Amino acid sequence: MSFRVKLLSVAAIGLCLSAGSALADTAASKIALSNNYAGNSWRQAMLKSWEKVAGQAVKDGVVAEASAFTTSENQVTEQAAQIQNLILQGYNAIVINAASPDALNGAVKQACDAGIIVVSFDGIVTEPCAWRIAVDFKQMGAIQLDYLAERLPEGGDLLEIRGLAGVFVDDAIHSGIEAGVAKHSKFKVVGSVHGDWAQEVAQKAVAGVLPSLPEVKAVVTQGGDGYGAAQAFKAAGRPTPLIIMGNRQDELAWWKEQKDANGYETMSVSIAPGVSTLAFWVAQQILDGKEVPKDLTVPFLQINQADLEKSLETTEKGGVANVEYSLEDSQKVIAGK
Amino acid sequence: MLPVFLNAQLLRSALPALSLGVLLVAIFIIQPNAMSYFGLNLMLQYAVPIALATLAQMFVITVNDLDLSIGAFVGLVACIGATYLHDTPGLGLLMLAGCIVVYAGMGALIQLRNLPSIVVTLGMSFVWLGIAVLILPTPGGKSPDVIKALMALKIPAVPFPIVAAVVIALIVQAGLMHSSYGAVLRGAGGNPKALARAGWSMLQIKMAMFALAGFFGVLSGLSLIGLTTSGDAHIADRYTLYSIAGAILGGAEFVGGRVSPVGAVLGALTLTLTGSFLIFLRISPDWQIGAQGAILIIVLALRALISRGERR
């Protein structure tokens, strides 16, 4: 079986080399999305983007199939089994948003050995045979402090809202914020809570810690928690600090409301869920025989005061500000531009 | 009505094997690719740690208790395995042995203080998870090469997971069902008072069963990191439910002493294959958990029907 797949992929690559054109060569290829979690607005938007862009690609005959598979709970063992089943189903490429950077390596290696192209994004895998489309989460934490240093030159006390404990994304953003605080030493983190990237959790956590805190100048966040934080400050009767937002629609709507009422200024940063479509095109390009570096970096999506209205307009209620990638956009990312 | 009675009993013990068979045939029809050495190997690999965890759960169910901490415990073992066992094998082994001792202590506590096992094990599950997160705050580590090599073993003709499952099932079957001490252990679940009167120490028996459960939990965790190649504190959160469902699917009952090691292993295989089956069927992820539950309920309903026939 694995030999046959290998042979097929060798034949496919040979075909690509001889034909050389862009699209037709992957027309018989099947790409699967293996996703570990679908329980928040970001992941829902990610799946929707995949459906839209990959679905269109199937209609246009770029690839034969592009199905999405989600495990019912965020579990490593389930996703590993899912990947193994996808290998059996004869997919040519598997695009993964992984539950764990390391623990899926066994299954990923098996897929590679079977001649399958594996592209991981957002939640990346460390297995060397796979491609990685990573977000510089650390930088996402650091730029928040850079922005704050510009806005509040005299510094002040900060409240940090972290994500889900034990997930590496939370650690990465947190270390970025730590590095930012070290760089801009006028700022001091006086409180830190886990908001689990969810408004309700963040609101409860912030409300719980507020009474013990001095006046907070600004709140650094990880996305999905800004609106909840604002509500907690309001309920406690404290002045609203500068809260960094995370591109969620409710956050943007609140920001707009404040902006109209009292000229509130902040910025918003997160990863566009459409990164799944970038991963799709990268997989397609690799199947097409293109040289693609193993490690790609995807820019995050930053919304500034001036872009607020436009972003809010294009963001669905309950959704996340998004960018979907076209084949051309993806080729630019691959080329490192 | 004697023939019907016999028939029902036979059917009852054959049910785990039958449900596994039906599922396998269905998978082979939908996905002919699966009917190969490579396919079976892939589909059943993750059944080995689940089968071991299911046996651990079965030991606890044997003495009328329930272990809600096995998933977190397997996660802890995975973390120890991917860190200490890899870097300093001696210390790693010592820690794993310590884990088993704590497990036996859990049995002693339940017996001595007459506490509900659900409460004690639920509490301990947080302790296990806490230690696991302390050892490995973020996923990572490396599993020892010996374990990796063992789990990737390629045996000619029959895939390794099947051989492993058969060997494990037969060993436990022989020990628990066909040895005299095994009969005592099972009796401790069926009628503890009678056993205590006959001079057996219930404390010893409970500790032995929980130690066995801990031992199989360790095996489960180690085999799991052999497959994943690295550890994660949350790697086996699902195993608590899987192990209970697997044991029950395999013919165990919550009235103590009624268990079947071979059935438990078959139950674990069935559970694992259910996942593959649903993916092959392309059932939308939103429905998968429900569909998995439905398959469980169908098998259990069949058993209830047979049991009713048995009683008449």
HADDOCK unambig.tbl for C-alpha pairs under 7 A between the chains (distance, minus, plus):
assign (segid A and resid 1 and name CA) (segid B and resid 38 and name CA) 6.96 0.50 0.50
assign (segid A and resid 69 and name CA) (segid B and resid 285 and name CA) 6.71 0.50 0.50
assign (segid A and resid 70 and name CA) (segid B and resid 285 and name CA) 5.57 0.50 0.50
assign (segid A and resid 71 and name CA) (segid B and resid 285 and name CA) 6.44 0.50 0.50
assign (segid A and resid 72 and name CA) (segid B and resid 285 and name CA) 6.10 0.50 0.50
assign (segid A and resid 72 and name CA) (segid B and resid 288 and name CA) 6.96 0.50 0.50
assign (segid A and resid 72 and name CA) (segid B and resid 289 and name CA) 6.36 0.50 0.50
assign (segid A and resid 75 and name CA) (segid B and resid 235 and name CA) 6.69 0.50 0.50
assign (segid A and resid 76 and name CA) (segid B and resid 235 and name CA) 5.66 0.50 0.50
assign (segid A and resid 77 and name CA) (segid B and resid 235 and name CA) 6.55 0.50 0.50
assign (segid A and resid 81 and name CA) (segid B and resid 46 and name CA) 6.85 0.50 0.50
assign (segid A and resid 84 and name CA) (segid B and resid 42 and name CA) 5.79 0.50 0.50
assign (segid A and resid 84 and name CA) (segid B and resid 43 and name CA) 6.71 0.50 0.50
assign (segid A and resid 85 and name CA) (segid B and resid 43 and name CA) 6.69 0.50 0.50
assign (segid A and resid 85 and name CA) (segid B and resid 276 and name CA) 6.12 0.50 0.50
assign (segid A and resid 88 and name CA) (segid B and resid 33 and name CA) 6.25 0.50 0.50
assign (segid A and resid 88 and name CA) (segid B and resid 34 and name CA) 6.35 0.50 0.50
assign (segid A and resid 88 and name CA) (segid B and resid 39 and name CA) 6.31 0.50 0.50
assign (segid A and resid 100 and name CA) (segid B and resid 139 and name CA) 6.53 0.50 0.50
assign (segid A and resid 101 and name CA) (segid B and resid 139 and name CA) 7.00 0.50 0.50
assign (segid A and resid 102 and name CA) (segid B and resid 139 and name CA) 6.55 0.50 0.50
assign (segid A and resid 102 and name CA) (segid B and resid 140 and name CA) 5.54 0.50 0.50
assign (segid A and resid 102 and name CA) (segid B and resid 230 and name CA) 5.79 0.50 0.50
assign (segid A and resid 103 and name CA) (segid B and resid 228 and name CA) 4.81 0.50 0.50
assign (segid A and resid 103 and name CA) (segid B and resid 229 and name CA) 6.27 0.50 0.50
assign (segid A and resid 103 and name CA) (segid B and resid 230 and name CA) 4.98 0.50 0.50
assign (segid A and resid 103 and name CA) (segid B and resid 231 and name CA) 5.99 0.50 0.50
assign (segid A and resid 103 and name CA) (segid B and resid 232 and name CA) 6.82 0.50 0.50
assign (segid A and resid 104 and name CA) (segid B and resid 228 and name CA) 5.65 0.50 0.50
assign (segid A and resid 105 and name CA) (segid B and resid 228 and name CA) 6.07 0.50 0.50
assign (segid A and resid 105 and name CA) (segid B and resid 229 and name CA) 6.54 0.50 0.50
assign (segid A and resid 106 and name CA) (segid B and resid 227 and name CA) 5.70 0.50 0.50
assign (segid A and resid 106 and name CA) (segid B and resid 228 and name CA) 4.74 0.50 0.50
assign (segid A and resid 106 and name CA) (segid B and resid 229 and name CA) 5.83 0.50 0.50
assign (segid A and resid 166 and name CA) (segid B and resid 137 and name CA) 6.03 0.50 0.50
assign (segid A and resid 166 and name CA) (segid B and resid 138 and name CA) 5.51 0.50 0.50
assign (segid A and resid 167 and name CA) (segid B and resid 138 and name CA) 6.53 0.50 0.50
assign (segid A and resid 168 and name CA) (segid B and resid 138 and name CA) 6.07 0.50 0.50
